[in-house]
């Protein structure tokens, strides 16, 4: 059996268990927060567009064009 550097098989297994139990769920949670942030940002942009349209700053045509553009882009 090959032993990696100063670590034995037990230490390597222990490190893998710690990664699986603690670090991977934490990384998944950070990824979910980033997605939520992207959705929140897109929703804020849509609300701004709607406000500009309601106030008469954007025409119907420009509002629909900007809305399609915003919904089409991926973050």
N, C-alpha and C positions, 0 to 999 in steps of 0.2 A: 504494500500500500504506500502511495506517495504522500508525504507530509509536506505541507506548504510552509516553508520557512520555519519560524519558531512556533507556529501553531500546530497542535495535534488535531486529530479527528474530532475529539470532544469539543475543543474550542471552536472549530469551524462550524460544527453543528449548533453550538450555542449561539454563535453570531447569526447564523441563518434563522434560528428560531426568534431571536430578538428582532431581526429585520421583519420577519413575517408578522409578528404579533404587535409590534409597536410602531415601526417606521412606515411600513407600507400603508396602513390605514390613515396615518397622519398625512402622507403625501396625497392620498386619494381625497382627503378632506380639503386640502389646499387647492387641488384641481377643481373640486366642486365649487369652492368659494370664488375662484376665478371665473367660472362659467356664470355663476349668479351675478357677478359684477358686470359681465358683458351684457347679460340680459337686462339688468337694471339700467345700464348706460343706453342701450337701444330703446328701452321704454321711455327714458327721459328725452331722448331725441325725438321720438314720435310725439310725445306730449308737447314739445316745443314747436314742432311742425304744425300740430293741430291748433295751437294757440295763435301762431302766425296766420294760419288760414282763417280762423274765426275772426281775428282782428282785421282782416282784409289785406294784410301785407302780402300774402301769397294767393295767387289765383287758384281756381279749382284745378286747372291743368298743371300748374307748377307744384301744387301740393301733392297731387297724385303721382307726378313724376318723381319727386323727392322721396315720397313714401315708398314707392316701388324700389327705388335705388337703395334706400336704407334697409328694407327687408330682404333685398337680394344679396347684400354684402354679408360675408361671414367674418367674425372676429376670431 
